[in-house]
Each structure stands twice: as C-alpha cells, then as structure tokens.
Amino acid sequence: MNTRKLGSLAEAEACRYIEKLGMLPLCKNYKRFTGEIDLVAKDKDTIVFIEVKQRSSFIKGSPSEAVTYTKQKRIIQTALMYLKENRLTNVKIRFDVIAISGETIKYIRSAFSAQ
C-alpha cells in the first residue's frame, strides 16, 4: 500500500477518534500554498488544528517526532489562513497531534503553540 493511501487511512482513524472524544470535525485536508492541515475540528469553544502522523516502524523515529519546528510553522501559517477565510476572529485555537503506530493512538493536546 502506498504512503498516500496509508495516510488517508490514518486520517480517517484519527477523525473517528476525535469524534469519540466529543469533538466536531469541520474540515479534512485543508490545503493552501502554505501547507496542509490534516483535520480541523471544534472542541467546545476551541478551533483545533490537528496533524496526523502514522508510522509502521520507528526506524525514522516516532510519529510525533515527524512534526518538526518547520512543519509546525507551516501548520500555523495555514491555520491563520483558515481562520481568516472563515471569518473566525477572537476564537480560541489549539494545535494537536495524533500519532498512530500500529494499533496505538497517542493524542497530544496542545502539542505546540503559535507563540
């Protein structure tokens, strides 16, 4: 199975996972020239931007280690575009990571910030 297909499966699994947590998915694979956000969701009064990383082995490190500083900056820039396009001002935001390895899902709330 190619990496794009594996990524799509991981994102679908992550979407089901956040729904079980009571979050409302708003958007999947939001793409702009600045980058892509895998999932955008609403958690009560907070807009959550979620990066999904899946690894079948730890040869290249854990899934969460793949969310580098450079990747975080791209996600933040893209999140700002999402907020602007959707006229979302004065809202709470959060950046989370869902790391999937095998059958294990690790949910990291507030994995990084826009500060």
ZAZADO-890911 format. One record per atom (N, C-alpha, C, O): residue number from 1; z, x, y. Coordinates in Angstrom, 1 decimal, decimal comma. Each point is the difference from the previous one (the first is absolute). Example, Ala and Ser with C-alpha at 12.3 -4.5 7.8 and 13.67 -1.06 7.14 Angstrom:
<nodes>
<i=1	w=7,8	u=13,2	v=-5,7>
<i=1	w=0,0	u=-0,9	v=1,2>
<i=1	w=0,0	u=0,9	v=1,2>
<i=1	w=0,7	u=1,0	v=0,0>
<i=2	w=-1,4	u=-1,4	v=1,1>
<i=2	w=0,0	u=0,9	v=1,1>
<i=2	w=0,8	u=-0,8	v=1,1>
<i=2	w=0,1	u=0,5	v=1,1>
</nodes>
This chain:
<nodes>
<i=1	w=0,0	u=0,9	v=-1,2>
<i=1	w=0,0	u=-0,9	v=1,2>
<i=1	w=0,0	u=0,9	v=1,2>
<i=1	w=0,7	u=1,0	v=0,1>
<i=2	w=-1,5	u=-1,3	v=0,9>
<i=2	w=-0,1	u=0,8	v=1,2>
<i=2	w=1,2	u=-0,2	v=1,0>
<i=2	w=0,7	u=-1,0	v=-0,2>
<i=3	w=-0,5	u=1,9	v=1,1>
<i=3	w=1,1	u=-0,1	v=0,9>
<i=3	w=0,0	u=-1,2	v=0,9>
<i=3	w=1,1	u=-0,5	v=0,3>
<i=4	w=-2,2	u=0,1	v=0,1>
<i=4	w=-0,1	u=-1,2	v=0,9>
<i=4	w=0,5	u=-1,3	v=-0,8>
<i=4	w=0,8	u=-0,8	v=0,5>
<i=5	w=-1,2	u=0,7	v=-1,8>
<i=5	w=0,5	u=-1,1	v=-0,8>
<i=5	w=1,5	u=0,1	v=-0,2>
<i=5	w=0,7	u=-1,0	v=0,1>
<i=6	w=-0,2	u=2,2	v=-0,4>
<i=6	w=1,4	u=0,2	v=-0,2>
<i=6	w=0,8	u=-0,4	v=1,2>
<i=6	w=1,0	u=-0,6	v=0,0>
<i=7	w=-1,6	u=1,0	v=1,2>
<i=7	w=0,7	u=-0,3	v=1,3>
<i=7	w=0,0	u=-1,5	v=0,2>
<i=7	w=1,0	u=-0,5	v=0,5>
<i=8	w=-2,0	u=-0,2	v=-0,8>
<i=8	w=-0,1	u=-1,4	v=0,2>
<i=8	w=1,1	u=-0,7	v=-0,9>
<i=8	w=0,7	u=-0,9	v=0,4>
<i=9	w=-0,6	u=1,4	v=-1,6>
<i=9	w=1,0	u=-0,6	v=-1,0>
<i=9	w=1,4	u=0,3	v=0,6>
<i=9	w=0,9	u=-0,9	v=-0,1>
<i=10	w=-0,6	u=2,1	v=0,6>
<i=10	w=1,3	u=0,3	v=0,5>
<i=10	w=0,3	u=-0,8	v=1,2>
<i=10	w=1,1	u=-0,5	v=0,2>
<i=11	w=-2,1	u=0,2	v=0,7>
<i=11	w=0,2	u=-0,8	v=1,2>
<i=11	w=0,3	u=-1,4	v=-0,4>
<i=11	w=0,9	u=-0,7	v=0,6>
<i=12	w=-1,5	u=0,2	v=-1,6>
<i=12	w=0,2	u=-1,4	v=-0,5>
<i=12	w=1,4	u=-0,1	v=-0,5>
<i=12	w=0,7	u=-1,0	v=0,2>
<i=13	w=-0,3	u=2,0	v=-1,0>
<i=13	w=1,4	u=0,0	v=-0,5>
<i=13	w=1,0	u=0,1	v=1,1>
<i=13	w=1,1	u=-0,7	v=-0,1>
<i=14	w=-1,3	u=1,5	v=1,1>
<i=14	w=0,9	u=0,1	v=1,1>
<i=14	w=0,1	u=-1,3	v=0,8>
<i=14	w=1,0	u=-0,3	v=0,5>
<i=15	w=-2,1	u=-0,4	v=-0,4>
<i=15	w=0,0	u=-1,3	v=0,7>
<i=15	w=0,8	u=-1,0	v=-0,7>
<i=15	w=0,8	u=-0,7	v=0,6>
<i=16	w=-0,9	u=0,7	v=-1,9>
<i=16	w=0,9	u=-0,9	v=-0,8>
<i=16	w=1,4	u=0,4	v=0,1>
<i=16	w=0,9	u=-0,9	v=0,1>
<i=17	w=-0,6	u=2,2	v=0,0>
<i=17	w=1,4	u=0,5	v=0,1>
<i=17	w=0,6	u=-0,5	v=1,3>
<i=17	w=1,1	u=-0,5	v=0,1>
<i=18	w=-1,8	u=0,7	v=1,1>
<i=18	w=0,6	u=-0,4	v=1,2>
<i=18	w=0,1	u=-1,5	v=0,1>
<i=18	w=0,9	u=-0,5	v=0,7>
<i=19	w=-1,8	u=-0,3	v=-1,3>
<i=19	w=0,2	u=-1,4	v=0,0>
<i=19	w=1,3	u=-0,4	v=-0,7>
<i=19	w=0,7	u=-0,9	v=0,4>
<i=20	w=-0,4	u=1,6	v=-1,5>
<i=20	w=1,3	u=-0,3	v=-0,7>
<i=20	w=1,2	u=0,3	v=0,8>
<i=20	w=1,0	u=-0,5	v=-0,2>
<i=21	w=-1,2	u=1,5	v=1,2>
<i=21	w=1,1	u=0,3	v=0,9>
<i=21	w=0,1	u=-1,0	v=1,1>
<i=21	w=0,9	u=0,1	v=0,9>
<i=22	w=-1,8	u=-1,0	v=-0,8>
<i=22	w=0,0	u=-1,1	v=1,0>
<i=22	w=-0,8	u=0,3	v=1,2>
<i=22	w=0,1	u=-0,6	v=1,1>
<i=23	w=-0,9	u=1,7	v=-1,1>
<i=23	w=-0,9	u=0,3	v=1,1>
<i=23	w=-1,3	u=-0,8	v=-0,1>
<i=23	w=-0,4	u=-0,3	v=-1,1>
<i=24	w=-0,2	u=0,1	v=2,2>
<i=24	w=-1,3	u=-0,7	v=0,1>
<i=24	w=-1,1	u=0,9	v=0,3>
<i=24	w=-0,1	u=0,6	v=1,1>
<i=25	w=-0,8	u=-0,3	v=-2,1>
<i=25	w=-1,2	u=0,8	v=0,3>
<i=25	w=-0,9	u=-0,6	v=1,1>
<i=25	w=-0,3	u=-1,2	v=-0,1>
<i=26	w=0,0	u=2,0	v=1,1>
<i=26	w=-0,9	u=-0,5	v=1,1>
<i=26	w=-1,4	u=0,6	v=-0,2>
<i=26	w=-1,0	u=-0,7	v=0,4>
<i=27	w=0,9	u=1,9	v=-0,9>
<i=27	w=-1,3	u=0,7	v=0,0>
<i=27	w=0,0	u=1,1	v=-1,0>
<i=27	w=1,0	u=0,7	v=-0,2>
<i=28	w=-2,2	u=-0,6	v=-0,5>
<i=28	w=-0,1	u=1,1	v=-1,0>
<i=28	w=-1,2	u=0,9	v=0,5>
<i=28	w=-1,0	u=-0,5	v=0,5>
<i=29	w=1,2	u=1,8	v=-0,7>
<i=29	w=-1,1	u=1,0	v=0,4>
<i=29	w=-0,5	u=-0,2	v=1,4>
<i=29	w=-1,2	u=-0,2	v=0,1>
<i=30	w=2,1	u=0,2	v=0,8>
<i=30	w=-0,4	u=0,0	v=1,4>
<i=30	w=-0,6	u=1,3	v=0,4>
<i=30	w=0,7	u=1,0	v=0,0>
<i=31	w=-2,0	u=-0,9	v=0,3>
<i=31	w=-0,7	u=1,2	v=0,3>
<i=31	w=-0,6	u=0,0	v=1,4>
<i=31	w=-0,5	u=-0,9	v=0,5>
<i=32	w=0,8	u=2,1	v=0,2>
<i=32	w=-0,6	u=0,3	v=1,3>
<i=32	w=-0,4	u=1,4	v=0,0>
<i=32	w=0,3	u=0,7	v=-1,0>
<i=33	w=-0,9	u=-0,2	v=2,0>
<i=33	w=-0,5	u=1,4	v=0,1>
<i=33	w=1,2	u=1,0	v=-0,1>
<i=33	w=-0,2	u=1,1	v=-0,4>
<i=34	w=1,4	u=-1,6	v=0,7>
<i=34	w=1,2	u=0,9	v=0,0>
<i=34	w=0,5	u=0,2	v=-1,4>
<i=34	w=0,7	u=0,9	v=-0,3>
<i=35	w=-1,0	u=-1,9	v=-0,6>
<i=35	w=0,5	u=0,1	v=-1,4>
<i=35	w=0,1	u=-1,3	v=-0,6>
<i=35	w=-0,7	u=-1,0	v=0,4>
<i=36	w=1,5	u=0,9	v=-1,4>
<i=36	w=0,2	u=-1,3	v=-0,8>
<i=36	w=1,5	u=-0,2	v=-0,3>
<i=36	w=0,7	u=0,9	v=-0,3>
<i=37	w=-0,4	u=-2,2	v=0,3>
<i=37	w=1,4	u=-0,4	v=-0,4>
<i=37	w=-0,2	u=-0,8	v=-1,2>
<i=37	w=-0,7	u=-1,0	v=0,0>
<i=38	w=1,4	u=1,3	v=-1,1>
<i=38	w=-0,2	u=-0,7	v=-1,3>
<i=38	w=0,5	u=-1,4	v=0,1>
<i=38	w=-0,8	u=-0,9	v=-0,4>
<i=39	w=2,0	u=0,6	v=0,9>
<i=39	w=0,5	u=-1,3	v=0,2>
<i=39	w=0,7	u=-0,2	v=1,3>
<i=39	w=0,7	u=0,9	v=0,5>
<i=40	w=-0,9	u=-2,0	v=0,1>
<i=40	w=0,8	u=-0,4	v=1,1>
<i=40	w=0,7	u=-1,3	v=-0,4>
<i=40	w=-0,6	u=-0,9	v=-0,5>
<i=41	w=1,9	u=0,8	v=0,8>
<i=41	w=0,8	u=-1,1	v=-0,5>
<i=41	w=1,0	u=-0,4	v=1,1>
<i=41	w=0,2	u=0,7	v=1,0>
<i=42	w=0,4	u=-1,9	v=-1,2>
<i=42	w=1,0	u=-0,4	v=0,9>
<i=42	w=1,3	u=-0,1	v=-0,8>
<i=42	w=0,0	u=-0,7	v=-1,0>
<i=43	w=1,0	u=1,3	v=1,5>
<i=43	w=1,4	u=-0,1	v=-0,6>
<i=43	w=0,9	u=-0,5	v=1,0>
<i=43	w=0,5	u=0,7	v=0,9>
<i=44	w=-0,3	u=-2,0	v=-1,0>
<i=44	w=0,8	u=-0,8	v=1,0>
<i=44	w=-0,7	u=0,2	v=1,4>
<i=44	w=-1,1	u=-0,5	v=0,2>
<i=45	w=1,8	u=1,2	v=0,7>
<i=45	w=-0,6	u=0,2	v=1,4>
<i=45	w=-0,6	u=1,3	v=0,2>
<i=45	w=-0,2	u=0,4	v=1,1>
<i=46	w=-0,1	u=0,3	v=-2,2>
<i=46	w=-0,6	u=1,4	v=0,1>
<i=46	w=-1,4	u=0,1	v=-0,6>
<i=46	w=-0,2	u=-0,6	v=-1,1>
<i=47	w=-0,7	u=1,2	v=1,8>
<i=47	w=-1,3	u=0,3	v=-0,6>
<i=47	w=0,1	u=1,3	v=-0,7>
<i=47	w=0,5	u=1,0	v=0,5>
<i=48	w=-0,9	u=-1,0	v=-1,8>
<i=48	w=0,2	u=1,2	v=-0,8>
<i=48	w=-1,4	u=0,6	v=-0,4>
<i=48	w=-0,8	u=-0,8	v=-0,6>
<i=49	w=0,6	u=2,0	v=0,8>
<i=49	w=-1,2	u=0,7	v=-0,4>
<i=49	w=0,4	u=0,9	v=-1,2>
<i=49	w=0,8	u=0,8	v=0,0>
<i=50	w=-1,6	u=-1,1	v=-1,1>
<i=50	w=0,4	u=0,6	v=-1,3>
<i=50	w=-1,1	u=0,9	v=-0,5>
<i=50	w=-1,2	u=-0,4	v=-0,1>
<i=51	w=1,6	u=1,6	v=-0,2>
<i=51	w=-0,9	u=0,9	v=-0,7>
<i=51	w=0,3	u=0,0	v=-1,5>
<i=51	w=1,1	u=0,2	v=-0,4>
<i=52	w=-2,1	u=-0,4	v=-0,4>
<i=52	w=0,1	u=0,0	v=-1,5>
<i=52	w=-0,5	u=1,3	v=-0,6>
<i=52	w=-1,2	u=0,3	v=0,3>
<i=53	w=2,0	u=0,3	v=-1,0>
<i=53	w=-0,5	u=1,3	v=-0,7>
<i=53	w=0,3	u=-0,1	v=-1,5>
<i=53	w=1,1	u=-0,4	v=-0,4>
<i=54	w=-2,1	u=0,7	v=-0,4>
<i=54	w=0,1	u=-0,1	v=-1,4>
<i=54	w=-0,3	u=1,4	v=-0,6>
<i=54	w=-1,0	u=0,6	v=0,4>
<i=55	w=1,8	u=-0,2	v=-1,4>
<i=55	w=-0,3	u=1,2	v=-0,7>
<i=55	w=0,2	u=-0,2	v=-1,5>
<i=55	w=1,0	u=-0,6	v=-0,4>
<i=56	w=-1,9	u=1,2	v=-0,4>
<i=56	w=0,2	u=-0,1	v=-1,5>
<i=56	w=0,7	u=1,2	v=-0,5>
<i=56	w=0,6	u=-0,1	v=-1,1>
<i=57	w=-0,5	u=1,1	v=1,9>
<i=57	w=0,8	u=1,2	v=-0,4>
<i=57	w=0,5	u=0,7	v=1,3>
<i=57	w=-0,4	u=-0,4	v=1,1>
<i=58	w=1,3	u=1,3	v=-1,3>
<i=58	w=0,7	u=0,6	v=1,2>
<i=58	w=-0,6	u=1,4	v=0,2>
<i=58	w=0,6	u=0,8	v=0,7>
<i=59	w=-1,8	u=-0,5	v=-1,2>
<i=59	w=-0,6	u=1,3	v=0,1>
<i=59	w=-0,2	u=0,3	v=1,5>
<i=59	w=0,2	u=1,1	v=0,5>
<i=60	w=-0,6	u=-2,1	v=0,3>
<i=60	w=-0,2	u=0,2	v=1,4>
<i=60	w=1,1	u=-0,5	v=0,8>
<i=60	w=-0,1	u=-0,2	v=1,2>
<i=61	w=1,3	u=0,0	v=-1,8>
<i=61	w=1,2	u=-0,4	v=0,7>
<i=61	w=0,2	u=-1,5	v=-0,3>
<i=61	w=-0,8	u=-0,7	v=-0,6>
<i=62	w=1,9	u=0,2	v=1,2>
<i=62	w=0,3	u=-1,4	v=-0,2>
<i=62	w=-0,9	u=-0,9	v=1,0>
<i=62	w=-0,5	u=0,6	v=0,9>
<i=63	w=0,4	u=-1,9	v=-1,2>
<i=63	w=-0,9	u=-0,8	v=0,8>
<i=63	w=0,5	u=0,0	v=1,5>
<i=63	w=-0,9	u=0,1	v=0,9>
<i=64	w=2,2	u=-0,2	v=-0,7>
<i=64	w=0,5	u=0,0	v=1,4>
<i=64	w=-0,3	u=1,3	v=0,7>
<i=64	w=-0,1	u=0,0	v=1,3>
<i=65	w=0,0	u=1,1	v=-2,0>
<i=65	w=-0,3	u=1,3	v=0,7>
<i=65	w=-1,4	u=0,0	v=0,6>
<i=65	w=-0,3	u=0,9	v=0,8>
<i=66	w=-0,6	u=-1,8	v=-1,3>
<i=66	w=-1,3	u=0,0	v=0,5>
<i=66	w=-0,1	u=-0,7	v=1,4>
<i=66	w=-1,1	u=0,1	v=0,6>
<i=67	w=2,2	u=-0,7	v=-0,2>
<i=67	w=0,0	u=-0,6	v=1,4>
<i=67	w=0,4	u=1,1	v=1,0>
<i=67	w=1,2	u=0,1	v=0,4>
<i=68	w=-2,1	u=0,8	v=-0,1>
<i=68	w=0,3	u=1,2	v=0,8>
<i=68	w=0,1	u=-0,4	v=1,5>
<i=68	w=-0,2	u=-1,2	v=0,4>
<i=69	w=0,7	u=2,1	v=0,4>
<i=69	w=0,1	u=-0,2	v=1,4>
<i=69	w=-1,3	u=-0,5	v=0,6>
<i=69	w=-0,1	u=-0,9	v=0,9>
<i=70	w=-1,0	u=1,6	v=-1,3>
<i=70	w=-1,3	u=-0,4	v=0,5>
<i=70	w=-0,4	u=-1,4	v=-0,4>
<i=70	w=-0,5	u=-0,8	v=0,9>
<i=71	w=0,8	u=0,4	v=-2,1>
<i=71	w=-0,3	u=-1,4	v=-0,5>
<i=71	w=0,9	u=-0,9	v=0,8>
<i=71	w=-0,5	u=-1,1	v=0,4>
<i=72	w=1,7	u=1,4	v=-0,1>
<i=72	w=0,9	u=-0,9	v=0,7>
<i=72	w=-0,5	u=-0,2	v=1,4>
<i=72	w=0,0	u=-1,1	v=0,5>
<i=73	w=-0,5	u=2,1	v=0,2>
<i=73	w=-0,6	u=-0,1	v=1,3>
<i=73	w=-1,2	u=-1,0	v=0,0>
<i=73	w=-0,2	u=-0,8	v=0,9>
<i=74	w=-0,7	u=1,0	v=-1,9>
<i=74	w=-1,1	u=-0,9	v=-0,1>
<i=74	w=0,4	u=-1,5	v=-0,2>
<i=74	w=-0,5	u=-0,9	v=0,6>
<i=75	w=1,5	u=0,7	v=-1,4>
<i=75	w=0,5	u=-1,3	v=-0,3>
<i=75	w=0,6	u=-0,6	v=1,3>
<i=75	w=-0,2	u=-1,2	v=0,3>
<i=76	w=1,0	u=2,0	v=0,5>
<i=76	w=0,6	u=-0,5	v=1,2>
<i=76	w=-1,1	u=-0,4	v=1,0>
<i=76	w=0,1	u=-1,0	v=0,6>
<i=77	w=-1,2	u=1,9	v=-0,4>
<i=77	w=-1,1	u=-0,4	v=0,9>
<i=77	w=-0,7	u=-1,2	v=-0,4>
<i=77	w=-0,3	u=-0,9	v=0,8>
<i=78	w=0,1	u=0,7	v=-2,1>
<i=78	w=-0,7	u=-1,2	v=-0,5>
<i=78	w=0,9	u=-1,2	v=0,1>
<i=78	w=-0,5	u=-1,1	v=0,3>
<i=79	w=1,8	u=1,2	v=-0,4>
<i=79	w=1,0	u=-1,1	v=0,2>
<i=79	w=0,0	u=-0,4	v=1,4>
<i=79	w=0,0	u=-1,2	v=0,3>
<i=80	w=-0,1	u=2,1	v=0,6>
<i=80	w=-0,1	u=-0,4	v=1,5>
<i=80	w=-1,3	u=-0,8	v=0,2>
<i=80	w=0,1	u=-0,9	v=0,8>
<i=81	w=-1,1	u=1,2	v=-1,4>
<i=81	w=-1,3	u=-0,7	v=0,2>
<i=81	w=0,2	u=-1,5	v=-0,6>
<i=81	w=-0,4	u=-0,9	v=0,6>
<i=82	w=1,1	u=0,8	v=-1,8>
<i=82	w=0,2	u=-1,3	v=-0,6>
<i=82	w=0,8	u=-0,8	v=1,0>
<i=82	w=-0,3	u=-1,2	v=0,2>
<i=83	w=1,4	u=1,7	v=0,3>
<i=83	w=0,9	u=-0,7	v=0,9>
<i=83	w=-0,8	u=-0,5	v=1,3>
<i=83	w=0,1	u=-1,1	v=0,4>
<i=84	w=-0,9	u=2,0	v=0,1>
<i=84	w=-0,8	u=-0,3	v=1,2>
<i=84	w=-1,0	u=-1,1	v=-0,3>
<i=84	w=-0,1	u=-1,0	v=0,8>
<i=85	w=-0,7	u=1,1	v=-1,9>
<i=85	w=-1,0	u=-1,0	v=-0,4>
<i=85	w=0,6	u=-1,3	v=-0,2>
<i=85	w=-0,6	u=-1,1	v=0,2>
<i=86	w=1,8	u=1,0	v=-0,7>
<i=86	w=0,6	u=-1,2	v=-0,4>
<i=86	w=1,0	u=-0,5	v=1,1>
<i=86	w=0,8	u=-1,0	v=-0,2>
<i=87	w=-0,9	u=1,7	v=1,3>
<i=87	w=0,9	u=-0,4	v=1,2>
<i=87	w=1,4	u=-0,1	v=-0,4>
<i=87	w=0,7	u=-1,0	v=0,5>
<i=88	w=-0,2	u=1,9	v=-1,2>
<i=88	w=1,4	u=0,0	v=-0,4>
<i=88	w=0,8	u=1,0	v=0,9>
<i=88	w=-0,1	u=1,2	v=-0,2>
<i=89	w=0,8	u=-1,7	v=1,1>
<i=89	w=0,8	u=0,8	v=0,9>
<i=89	w=1,4	u=-0,3	v=-0,1>
<i=89	w=0,4	u=-1,1	v=-0,5>
<i=90	w=0,4	u=2,0	v=0,8>
<i=90	w=1,5	u=-0,1	v=-0,1>
<i=90	w=0,4	u=-0,5	v=-1,4>
<i=90	w=0,9	u=-0,8	v=-0,2>
<i=91	w=-1,5	u=1,4	v=-0,8>
<i=91	w=0,4	u=-0,3	v=-1,4>
<i=91	w=0,6	u=1,2	v=-0,6>
<i=91	w=-0,3	u=1,1	v=0,3>
<i=92	w=1,2	u=-1,3	v=-1,3>
<i=92	w=0,6	u=1,1	v=-0,7>
<i=92	w=-1,0	u=0,4	v=-1,1>
<i=92	w=-0,7	u=-0,8	v=-0,6>
<i=93	w=0,6	u=2,1	v=0,5>
<i=93	w=-1,0	u=0,6	v=-1,1>
<i=93	w=0,8	u=0,9	v=-0,9>
<i=93	w=1,0	u=0,6	v=0,4>
<i=94	w=-1,6	u=-0,4	v=-1,5>
<i=94	w=0,6	u=1,0	v=-1,0>
<i=94	w=-1,1	u=0,6	v=-0,8>
<i=94	w=-1,0	u=-0,7	v=-0,3>
<i=95	w=1,2	u=1,9	v=-0,2>
<i=95	w=-1,0	u=0,7	v=-0,8>
<i=95	w=0,7	u=0,3	v=-1,4>
<i=95	w=0,9	u=0,8	v=0,0>
<i=96	w=-1,5	u=-1,5	v=-1,0>
<i=96	w=0,6	u=0,2	v=-1,3>
<i=96	w=-1,0	u=0,7	v=-0,9>
<i=96	w=-1,2	u=0,0	v=0,3>
<i=97	w=1,7	u=0,5	v=-1,5>
<i=97	w=-0,9	u=0,6	v=-1,0>
<i=97	w=0,4	u=-0,6	v=-1,3>
<i=97	w=1,2	u=-0,2	v=-0,4>
<i=98	w=-2,2	u=-0,2	v=-0,4>
<i=98	w=0,2	u=-0,4	v=-1,4>
<i=98	w=-0,7	u=1,1	v=-0,8>
<i=98	w=-1,2	u=0,2	v=0,0>
<i=99	w=2,0	u=0,5	v=-0,8>
<i=99	w=-0,4	u=1,0	v=-0,9>
<i=99	w=0,0	u=-0,5	v=-1,4>
<i=99	w=1,1	u=-0,4	v=-0,6>
<i=100	w=-2,2	u=0,5	v=-0,1>
<i=100	w=-0,1	u=-0,5	v=-1,4>
<i=100	w=-0,4	u=1,1	v=-0,9>
<i=100	w=-1,0	u=0,7	v=0,2>
<i=101	w=1,8	u=-0,5	v=-1,2>
<i=101	w=-0,3	u=1,0	v=-1,0>
<i=101	w=0,3	u=-0,6	v=-1,4>
<i=101	w=1,1	u=-0,3	v=-0,3>
<i=102	w=-2,2	u=0,1	v=-0,5>
<i=102	w=0,2	u=-0,7	v=-1,3>
<i=102	w=0,5	u=-1,4	v=0,3>
<i=102	w=-0,7	u=-0,8	v=0,7>
<i=103	w=1,8	u=0,4	v=-1,4>
<i=103	w=0,5	u=-1,3	v=0,2>
<i=103	w=1,1	u=-0,1	v=1,1>
<i=103	w=0,6	u=-1,0	v=0,2>
<i=104	w=-0,4	u=2,1	v=0,5>
<i=104	w=1,1	u=0,1	v=0,9>
<i=104	w=-0,5	u=-0,2	v=1,5>
<i=104	w=-1,0	u=0,6	v=0,4>
<i=105	w=1,6	u=-1,5	v=0,3>
<i=105	w=-0,3	u=-0,3	v=1,4>
<i=105	w=1,2	u=0,5	v=0,8>
<i=105	w=1,1	u=-0,5	v=-0,2>
<i=106	w=-1,3	u=1,3	v=1,2>
<i=106	w=1,0	u=0,5	v=0,9>
<i=106	w=-0,4	u=-0,5	v=1,4>
<i=106	w=-1,0	u=0,3	v=0,5>
<i=107	w=1,9	u=-1,2	v=0,0>
<i=107	w=-0,3	u=-0,6	v=1,3>
<i=107	w=0,9	u=0,8	v=1,0>
<i=107	w=1,2	u=0,0	v=0,0>
<i=108	w=-1,9	u=0,6	v=1,0>
<i=108	w=0,7	u=0,7	v=1,0>
<i=108	w=-0,1	u=-0,7	v=1,4>
<i=108	w=-1,0	u=0,1	v=0,6>
<i=109	w=2,1	u=-0,8	v=-0,2>
<i=109	w=0,0	u=-0,7	v=1,2>
<i=109	w=0,2	u=1,0	v=1,2>
<i=109	w=0,7	u=1,0	v=-0,2>
<i=110	w=-1,4	u=-1,2	v=1,3>
<i=110	w=0,2	u=0,9	v=1,1>
<i=110	w=-0,3	u=1,5	v=-0,4>
<i=110	w=0,8	u=0,9	v=0,3>
<i=111	w=-1,9	u=-0,7	v=-1,0>
<i=111	w=-0,3	u=1,3	v=-0,5>
<i=111	w=-0,3	u=1,0	v=1,1>
<i=111	w=0,3	u=1,2	v=-0,1>
<i=112	w=-0,8	u=-1,7	v=1,2>
<i=112	w=-0,2	u=0,8	v=1,2>
<i=112	w=-0,1	u=-0,9	v=1,2>
<i=112	w=0,0	u=-1,2	v=-0,1>
<i=113	w=0,1	u=1,8	v=1,3>
<i=113	w=0,0	u=-0,8	v=1,2>
<i=113	w=-1,1	u=0,4	v=1,0>
<i=113	w=-0,6	u=1,1	v=-0,2>
<i=114	w=0,3	u=-1,9	v=1,2>
<i=114	w=-1,0	u=0,4	v=1,0>
<i=114	w=0,6	u=0,8	v=1,1>
<i=114	w=-0,8	u=0,4	v=0,9>
<i=115	w=2,0	u=0,0	v=-1,0>
<i=115	w=0,7	u=0,8	v=1,1>
<i=115	w=-0,5	u=1,4	v=0,0>
<i=115	w=0,4	u=0,8	v=0,8>
</nodes>
